[in-house]
Amino acid sequence: MTRLIRRYERELIEIGKPSLSEAEFTALVLWNQRNRNRFFETEHRRLRCKQFVGVVQVGNLVVEILPKADRADENYDRWHNALLTMLRVANGLKLHTVDKADLALRRTNLMDLFLDAYVKEVRSLVHAGLVKRYHPKHSVQHALKGRLDFPDHLRANIVHRERFAVVHQAYDTDHLLHSILKKALDIVERTCTNAVIVGGAQDVKWAFEHVQTRGIDASTFDRVHLDRKTAVYDGALRLARLIILNYNPDLRSGGENVLSILFDMEKLWERFIHRLLAKRCPEGWTIEEQEEEALWEKRTVRPDLVFMQGGRIRLIGDTKWKVPDDDEPSIEDLRQMFTYNIRFVCERSVLLYPGKSRSVRGRYVNHKEGWHQTDHGCEVKFLLPFDDRGAIDEGQVSTFFAECLAQT
């Protein structure tokens, strides 16, 4: 039976609290070491979470690591749903709440939601009909079909002269895309502890019986290019990439396999805010993807948010996933925004922190006779665009635009 531990980022996971065993602790430590200690800080009989959020499964134990911007908010369900919302908006992952008919999946953990979403994506592709492709196929035939493969022919058929080793074009479903989907299905079947999801994976595996098992790594996904016919595979491939590249089988006897799907919260927050605001910009405004600009020698700068109006940069923003003490930005953050104002010739900038909506205004000290002739300032704003259920609060987004852009 699956056991669930929920923690917020930067919190501790300790042996025996509530149910982390010695073996599971050891498996997590070894897995973390293989990943250069990126995800946890190892302490005596406990692990401290870093800035990564998501889920880790070791054996039958599932550890959810949730984001948290409000120190007083202990509503795990809200932040569980808020994380799903951010992943849908930022990464395009189709992580919806479970269907009402899926009674066995109600109030499920994050790992099951990822795996269930993947199985449903594959099921949809199978029902619609898997895409076929032409590819060269090596085989031994009793008639000459295609091109004779002399090396294989001489090696395999020196006695049986009635046979031909040939290379011919085949048109079927045995190609790289389906090898990726098949491997991810195998991992789901091997690691998932939810019988409903495992059953769903087994129900669609028949469609991949004749697909070769190919070696899949990060470079494999770089070679995948979708066209008009295969564009529908995008959702399944996004999830398959997460599953395959984050599966760490323990090859030791009696060891625990580890499957992790974790995201750097700082990068996730930056991408989420950009996509959220860009899609909801008022008429006449756009938020552009700013190219990196040279700053010093080979070093460059690139702001997170560039608000444009009439082809001009009117406001520069930068997102920070942290809560500053007493609403005061750090001197490093202020220096960063000062640089943006100068480099991009913009009079206004905003530091955007997570939290209950509020603002702190400020301007840089500037004597007009000095080296810089234009006054410019940096405003501190707080935005946490989630309601009590973790869904997008459109009212907060509208208020942000009304307060931020009206002054420009």
RATA-V381979 format. One line per field, one symbol per residue. ss: DSSP state (H for helix, E for strand, L for the rest). phi: phi as a letter, one per 20 degrees, with the letter a starting at -180 (. if undefined). psi: psi as a letter, one per 30 degrees, with the letter a starting at -180 (. if undefined). Layout:
ss=???
phi=???
psi=???
This chain:
ss=LLEEEEEELLLEEEELELLELHHHHHHHHHHHHHLLLLLEEEELLEEEELLEEEEEEELLEEEEEELLLLLLLLLHHHHHHHHHHHHHHHHLLLLLLLLLLLHHHLLLLHHHHHHHHHHHHHHHHHHHLLLLEEEEEEEEELLLLLEELHHHHHHHLLLLLLLEEEEEEEEELLLHHHHHHHHHHHHHHHHLLLHHHHHHHHHHHHHHLLLLLLLLLHHHHHLLLLLLLLHHHHHHHHHHHHHHHLEELLLLLLLLLEEEEEEEHHHHHHHHHHHHHHHLLLLLEEEELLLLEEEELLEEELLLEEEEELLEEEEEEEEELLLLHHHLLLHHHHHHHHHHHHHLLLLEEEEEELLLLEEELLELLLLLLLLLLLLLEEEEEELLLELLLLLELHHHHHHHHHHHHLLL
phi=.fdcddcegmeeddfncebeefffffffffffffellfdceecflacdfeeecpbcdcmedddeddfbddfeedegfffgffffffffffdmfedefffffeffdfleefffffffffffffgfffffoffecfbfcebdcecfcndfeggffffecfeefedcecdcedcbeebggffffffffffgfedfdefffffffffdfgfdfeefedfcbfffffeecedffdgfegfffffffffffdecfeeffnfdfccccccffffffgfffffffffdffgndbdefeffdfcbleeccbffccedbmmdfdbdcceceadfflmefffffffffgffgffdlcecbbeddfqggacceacffbegeefcedfbccddcdbcecefenefeffffffgfffeefee
psi=kkkkkkllkglkjlkgjfhjleeeeeeeeeeeefghheflkkajglkkkbgklbkkkjbgkkjkjlljfjffjgjeeefeeeeeeeeeeefgkiillllffiefgkhlleeeeeeeeeeeeeeeeeefjkkllklkkklklfljjbkkjeeeeeefgfeifflkjlklkkjagileefeeeeeeeeeeeefkgjeeeeeeeefffffgegkljlkkaefefffkjkaeegfffeeeeeeeeeeefgkikjflkglkkkkkjkkjeeeeeeeeeeeeeefgklkflljljklkkkejcgklkjlekjkkkhgkjfkklkkkiljkkggklleeeeeeeeeeeeegikfklkkjlklkklljlllkkkkfgafkfkkllkkklkkihkaffglkjeeeeeeeeeeefff.
